[in-house]
Amino acid sequence: MRAIVSDRYGSLDVLQLKDIERPRPGPGEVAVRVRAAGVDPSIWHLTSGQPYLIRLLGFGLRRPRRLVPGLDLAGTIEEIGPGVTDLRPGDEVFGTADGSFAEYAIAKASRVVAKPANLAFDQAAAVPVSACTALKGLLSVQSGQRLLVIGAGGGVGSYAVQLAKARQAHVTGVCSTAKTDLVKMLGADEIVDYKRNPSPAATMSSWTPPATDRFPNCANTSRPRAHWSSSAAKAAASSSAASPAPCAPPCSRHS
């Protein structure tokens, strides 16, 4: 089968299209014919090996431990392994699998679910990691609570805004100028453009507890978003407000 492979750390130039042996599912696993695969910042981190700490966390010290990158996917079940009873060849699914940048990928049966009929494969492949990260950070959000979502226009943040609104929370989204229309369309009640207001100290004072219940931080550490992240973290630390980590384990049907 054809796959994108990376046998050393470096820029995106180290990624190569090669023919490799097709993997077979083991017990509790399924082989998915990949129709679409998602891309997020973790792909760059695992390709470049930076920050270097990730190499010490089991992803490979000198070279990537996993030859084929990719995690999010959507496709059809090609083959099932022993013990899999609730999925069948031909089922359309989406979820996560190690090595999704290939024609076929092996996934644990518990980490893929039926793809909704109203979602295209490429749309479904953009959901698993980002949406489940947002969901895990907002599980306890209740109707009427006020949230300040930092990085509201990003992968995780855009889901956080929608999920919070679905729970009838009041959402203020922090994003760049280019994302303000998107964040408004997603349902944010208020929007703050961090490019026009790079110093959050004065603005944050109107959102600190008890005015704001939660400060979900969905941004990376680049400036000026880092200033907003820092201010929100300080506000959350001074109260019972929650500030979910910017990343979480990939979702499964048991999450």
SEVOTI-249781 format. One record per residue (C-alpha): x, y, z; residue number from 1. Coordinates in steps of 0.5 Angstrom, whole numbers. Example, Ala and Ser with C-alpha at 12.3 -4.5 7.8 and 13.67 -1.06 7.14 Angstrom:
+-------+-------+-------+-----+
|    px |    py |    pz | num |
+-------+-------+-------+-----+
|    25 |    -9 |    16 |   1 |
|    27 |    -2 |    14 |   2 |
+-------+-------+-------+-----+
This chain:
+-------+-------+-------+-----+
|    px |    py |    pz | num |
+-------+-------+-------+-----+
|     0 |     0 |     0 |   1 |
|     2 |     7 |    -1 |   2 |
|     4 |    11 |     5 |   3 |
|     7 |    18 |     8 |   4 |
|    13 |    16 |    12 |   5 |
|    18 |    19 |    16 |   6 |
|    24 |    15 |    18 |   7 |
|    28 |    21 |    21 |   8 |
|    26 |    28 |    25 |   9 |
|    26 |    34 |    21 |  10 |
|    22 |    39 |    17 |  11 |
|    16 |    37 |    13 |  12 |
|    21 |    35 |     7 |  13 |
|    23 |    29 |    11 |  14 |
|    16 |    26 |     9 |  15 |
|    16 |    21 |     3 |  16 |
|    11 |    18 |    -1 |  17 |
|    13 |    10 |    -1 |  18 |
|    10 |     3 |    -2 |  19 |
|    10 |    -1 |     5 |  20 |
|     7 |    -7 |     7 |  21 |
|     0 |    -7 |     9 |  22 |
|    -2 |    -8 |    16 |  23 |
|    -7 |   -13 |    19 |  24 |
|   -11 |   -13 |    25 |  25 |
|   -10 |   -16 |    31 |  26 |
|   -15 |   -18 |    37 |  27 |
|   -20 |   -12 |    38 |  28 |
|   -17 |    -9 |    32 |  29 |
|   -20 |    -6 |    25 |  30 |
|   -17 |    -5 |    19 |  31 |
|   -19 |     2 |    16 |  32 |
|   -19 |     4 |     9 |  33 |
|   -17 |    11 |    10 |  34 |
|   -21 |    16 |     6 |  35 |
|   -19 |    22 |     9 |  36 |
|   -14 |    24 |    15 |  37 |
|   -14 |    30 |    19 |  38 |
|    -8 |    34 |    20 |  39 |
|    -6 |    38 |    27 |  40 |
|     0 |    41 |    30 |  41 |
|     2 |    35 |    33 |  42 |
|     4 |    32 |    26 |  43 |
|     9 |    38 |    26 |  44 |
|    11 |    36 |    33 |  45 |
|    12 |    29 |    32 |  46 |
|    15 |    30 |    25 |  47 |
|    20 |    35 |    27 |  48 |
|    22 |    32 |    34 |  49 |
|    21 |    39 |    38 |  50 |
|    20 |    41 |    43 |  51 |
|    25 |    35 |    45 |  52 |
|    21 |    33 |    51 |  53 |
|    17 |    29 |    46 |  54 |
|    23 |    25 |    45 |  55 |
|    23 |    23 |    52 |  56 |
|    16 |    21 |    53 |  57 |
|    17 |    15 |    48 |  58 |
|    16 |    18 |    41 |  59 |
|    23 |    16 |    39 |  60 |
|    30 |    19 |    42 |  61 |
|    34 |    19 |    35 |  62 |
|    28 |    18 |    30 |  63 |
|    20 |    17 |    30 |  64 |
|    18 |    11 |    33 |  65 |
|    12 |    11 |    29 |  66 |
|    14 |    10 |    21 |  67 |
|     7 |    13 |    19 |  68 |
|     5 |    19 |    22 |  69 |
|    -3 |    21 |    23 |  70 |
|    -8 |    20 |    28 |  71 |
|   -15 |    23 |    26 |  72 |
|   -18 |    19 |    20 |  73 |
|   -25 |    17 |    17 |  74 |
|   -26 |    11 |    12 |  75 |
|   -29 |     4 |    11 |  76 |
|   -28 |    -2 |    15 |  77 |
|   -24 |    -7 |    11 |  78 |
|   -22 |   -12 |    15 |  79 |
|   -24 |   -14 |    23 |  80 |
|   -20 |   -18 |    28 |  81 |
|   -21 |   -23 |    32 |  82 |
|   -26 |   -21 |    38 |  83 |
|   -29 |   -15 |    34 |  84 |
|   -37 |   -16 |    34 |  85 |
|   -40 |    -9 |    33 |  86 |
|   -37 |    -7 |    26 |  87 |
|   -37 |   -10 |    20 |  88 |
|   -33 |    -9 |    13 |  89 |
|   -36 |    -4 |     9 |  90 |
|   -38 |     0 |    15 |  91 |
|   -37 |     8 |    15 |  92 |
|   -33 |    10 |    21 |  93 |
|   -29 |    16 |    24 |  94 |
|   -24 |    16 |    30 |  95 |
|   -17 |    15 |    31 |  96 |
|   -11 |    10 |    29 |  97 |
|    -4 |    10 |    29 |  98 |
|    -1 |    12 |    22 |  99 |
|    -7 |    15 |    19 | 100 |
|    -3 |    18 |    13 | 101 |
|    -4 |    11 |     9 | 102 |
|    -8 |     8 |     5 | 103 |
|   -10 |     3 |    10 | 104 |
|    -9 |     4 |    18 | 105 |
|   -10 |    -1 |    24 | 106 |
|   -15 |     2 |    29 | 107 |
|   -17 |    -1 |    36 | 108 |
|   -25 |    -2 |    35 | 109 |
|   -26 |     2 |    41 | 110 |
|   -23 |     8 |    38 | 111 |
|   -27 |     9 |    32 | 112 |
|   -35 |    10 |    31 | 113 |
|   -40 |    10 |    26 | 114 |
|   -40 |    16 |    21 | 115 |
|   -46 |    20 |    21 | 116 |
|   -49 |    20 |    14 | 117 |
|   -49 |    28 |    14 | 118 |
|   -42 |    28 |    14 | 119 |
|   -37 |    28 |     9 | 120 |
|   -31 |    24 |    10 | 121 |
|   -26 |    30 |    10 | 122 |
|   -31 |    33 |    15 | 123 |
|   -31 |    27 |    20 | 124 |
|   -23 |    27 |    19 | 125 |
|   -23 |    33 |    22 | 126 |
|   -27 |    32 |    29 | 127 |
|   -24 |    26 |    33 | 128 |
|   -18 |    30 |    37 | 129 |
|   -20 |    37 |    37 | 130 |
|   -27 |    36 |    38 | 131 |
|   -26 |    31 |    44 | 132 |
|   -20 |    35 |    47 | 133 |
|   -26 |    41 |    47 | 134 |
|   -31 |    36 |    50 | 135 |
|   -27 |    33 |    56 | 136 |
|   -25 |    40 |    58 | 137 |
|   -33 |    42 |    58 | 138 |
|   -36 |    36 |    61 | 139 |
|   -38 |    40 |    67 | 140 |
|   -40 |    46 |    64 | 141 |
|   -47 |    48 |    66 | 142 |
|   -53 |    53 |    63 | 143 |
|   -52 |    60 |    65 | 144 |
|   -44 |    60 |    66 | 145 |
|   -40 |    65 |    63 | 146 |
|   -34 |    62 |    59 | 147 |
|   -28 |    66 |    56 | 148 |
|   -25 |    61 |    51 | 149 |
|   -18 |    63 |    49 | 150 |
|   -16 |    61 |    42 | 151 |
|   -23 |    61 |    40 | 152 |
|   -22 |    61 |    32 | 153 |
|   -17 |    54 |    33 | 154 |
|   -18 |    47 |    32 | 155 |
|   -20 |    46 |    39 | 156 |
|   -23 |    53 |    41 | 157 |
|   -28 |    53 |    35 | 158 |
|   -31 |    46 |    38 | 159 |
|   -31 |    49 |    45 | 160 |
|   -35 |    55 |    43 | 161 |
|   -40 |    51 |    39 | 162 |
|   -40 |    46 |    45 | 163 |
|   -41 |    51 |    50 | 164 |
|   -47 |    54 |    47 | 165 |
|   -50 |    48 |    46 | 166 |
|   -50 |    47 |    54 | 167 |
|   -53 |    54 |    54 | 168 |
|   -47 |    58 |    57 | 169 |
|   -45 |    65 |    55 | 170 |
|   -38 |    65 |    51 | 171 |
|   -33 |    70 |    50 | 172 |
|   -28 |    68 |    45 | 173 |
|   -21 |    71 |    44 | 174 |
|   -18 |    70 |    37 | 175 |
|   -15 |    74 |    32 | 176 |
|   -18 |    79 |    27 | 177 |
|   -18 |    74 |    21 | 178 |
|   -22 |    69 |    25 | 179 |
|   -27 |    74 |    28 | 180 |
|   -33 |    73 |    23 | 181 |
|   -32 |    65 |    24 | 182 |
|   -32 |    65 |    32 | 183 |
|   -38 |    70 |    31 | 184 |
|   -41 |    65 |    26 | 185 |
|   -40 |    59 |    31 | 186 |
|   -44 |    63 |    36 | 187 |
|   -40 |    67 |    41 | 188 |
|   -44 |    72 |    45 | 189 |
|   -38 |    77 |    45 | 190 |
|   -31 |    77 |    41 | 191 |
|   -24 |    80 |    43 | 192 |
|   -19 |    81 |    38 | 193 |
|   -12 |    80 |    41 | 194 |
|    -9 |    83 |    35 | 195 |
|   -12 |    89 |    37 | 196 |
|   -12 |    88 |    44 | 197 |
|    -5 |    85 |    46 | 198 |
|    -5 |    87 |    53 | 199 |
|   -11 |    83 |    57 | 200 |
|   -10 |    86 |    64 | 201 |
|   -15 |    91 |    63 | 202 |
|   -20 |    87 |    59 | 203 |
|   -19 |    81 |    64 | 204 |
|   -21 |    85 |    70 | 205 |
|   -28 |    85 |    67 | 206 |
|   -28 |    77 |    67 | 207 |
|   -25 |    75 |    73 | 208 |
|   -29 |    71 |    78 | 209 |
|   -35 |    71 |    80 | 210 |
|   -36 |    75 |    73 | 211 |
|   -33 |    69 |    69 | 212 |
|   -34 |    62 |    71 | 213 |
|   -29 |    58 |    66 | 214 |
|   -23 |    60 |    62 | 215 |
|   -22 |    54 |    57 | 216 |
|   -15 |    55 |    54 | 217 |
|   -15 |    53 |    47 | 218 |
|    -9 |    57 |    44 | 219 |
|    -1 |    55 |    43 | 220 |
|     4 |    59 |    47 | 221 |
|     6 |    64 |    41 | 222 |
|     5 |    71 |    43 | 223 |
|     0 |    75 |    44 | 224 |
|    -4 |    69 |    45 | 225 |
|     1 |    67 |    51 | 226 |
|    -1 |    74 |    55 | 227 |
|    -8 |    72 |    54 | 228 |
|    -7 |    65 |    57 | 229 |
|    -2 |    67 |    62 | 230 |
|    -8 |    72 |    65 | 231 |
|   -13 |    67 |    65 | 232 |
|    -9 |    62 |    68 | 233 |
|    -8 |    67 |    74 | 234 |
|   -15 |    69 |    74 | 235 |
|   -17 |    61 |    75 | 236 |
|   -12 |    60 |    80 | 237 |
|   -15 |    65 |    84 | 238 |
|   -22 |    62 |    84 | 239 |
|   -25 |    55 |    83 | 240 |
|   -25 |    57 |    75 | 241 |
|   -23 |    51 |    71 | 242 |
|   -17 |    52 |    66 | 243 |
|   -17 |    46 |    61 | 244 |
|   -10 |    44 |    59 | 245 |
|    -9 |    45 |    51 | 246 |
|    -9 |    38 |    49 | 247 |
|   -12 |    31 |    52 | 248 |
|   -12 |    24 |    50 | 249 |
|   -15 |    22 |    43 | 250 |
|   -22 |    20 |    44 | 251 |
|   -25 |    13 |    44 | 252 |
|   -32 |    11 |    45 | 253 |
|   -31 |    10 |    52 | 254 |
|   -29 |    17 |    53 | 255 |
+-------+-------+-------+-----+
